[in-house]
Amino acid sequence: MADFFENILEQNNVKPTAMRLLVLQFLYNKKVAVSLTNIEDYFDNSDRTTLFRTLKTFVNNGIAHKIDDGTGITKYALCEENCNCQMGNDLHLHFHCNNCAETVCLTDYKIPQIKVPEGFITENINLVVKGICDKCNEL
């Protein structure tokens, strides 16, 4: 399995260090988006700056993407295989549960390309649906 994570990093031009492999595996095993604090709590003996730089490297190299779910805390999730995470390419909805506060990627629900008026420059597109997730709805 370590080879699997090492290959993901190498395919995205990221040097596979021990911490990068551990963070990648952590993100891979999560089914929800996580914050830097979540990762820091899991790796309690790790340096916050190292973890932040690891996430930044993942985002810059298309391994993960940042999510602004309206909570004021940036969250991170792995990109799908062959994801581009750029405007007009592979942008998807996110769902934030008002009950359990988890944010999940709804990768099957793509954000359509949005045209803005001439003279406007789009720098980011983020669409978050808020409500009650399927787990909380079953309670």
N, C-alpha and C positions, 0 to 999 in steps of 0.2 A: 504493500500500500504506500510505503514511503516513496517508491519510484513514481507512483501516480502523481503525488503532490510535487515531487521534484520536476517531473515532466511539465506540469502546468506552469510552474515558475519559469523554466527554461524556454518554453514555447512563447512566453510573454516577455522574454529578454530580461528576466529578473534572476539575479544570482541566488541560488538556493542556500540560504544560511539556516542555521538551526531554528532561530526565532521565526523566520519567515515561514518555514515548514510547519511549525507548531501553530502559528496564527492561521495559516491557510487551512490546516486540518480542523481547527476550531470553527472557522467560518463555514467550512464544508459540512460539518456535522450539525450546524444550526439550521433550523427551518424558518427562522425569523431573523430580521435585521437586528444588529447589536450595536451598542454604543462603545466608545472607547472605554468607558467606565466598566461595562460588562466584561470586556476583554481583560482589562486591568484586574478586576476582581478574580477572574479565572486564573490568570497568571500572576498570582499575588507577590511573587518574588522578582517580577520583571520591572524594568524601568519604563515609566509612562512615556518618556520621549522616544524610546526604542519602539514601543508599540505604535505610537502615533506615526512615526516615520515609516514603519512597516505598512500601515494602512494607507498612508499617502503614496507609497511606492505601488501598492496594489491598485489604487485608483488611477494613478498616472499611467499604468501599464495595462489597463483594461481587465484586471483580474477581479476587481470589486468596484462597486459604485456607492456613492454617498446618497443618503436619503434624508430629506428635510420633511419630517412628518408633522410639522406644526407644533411639536412639543418643546422646541428650543434646543433639543439635543440631536446632534448629527448622528445618524446611524449608518451602518455599513452592511452590505450583503454581497455575496459573490455574484459575479456576472454569469449568465448562461454561457455554455460553450458557443464559440463563434459570435459572441455578443460584441456590439460596437459601442453601445452606450453613448451614442452621440445623437444630437437632435436629428430627427428624421430617420434614425436607424435604431431599431430595437428598444425604443423607449416604452416602458410599460407602467401600468398602474401600481400603486402601493395602497395597502389597506391598513389603517391604524384602528385597533380595537379600543373603544372607549372604556371597556371593562377591565381587561387584563393589561392594557397599554402595550401590547406587542404590535409590531409593524411587520407585515409580510409583503413580499413581492408577488404581484399577480401577473406573472410573465406571459400568460396566455391572453392577456388583455392589453393590447398595444395602444399607445397614444397616437392618434393620427397626426400627420404632419400639419403644423399650424402656420398659416401665413400671417405675417403682421404687415401693417401699412408701410409703404415706401418710406425710407428714412429711419425706420426702427430696426434695431439689431437685437435678435434673440440671443441670449447668452445661456439661458437655462430653462428647462421645462420640467415641471414637477407637478404631478397630479396625485393627490392623496384622497382616498375615499375613507371616511370615518364612520364607524358604526360598531356593531357587535360581531365578533368573529364566530366561525362555526363551532369552535370548542366552547366558547362562553354561551352560545345560543342553546347548546345541548343541556346546560345546567338547569 
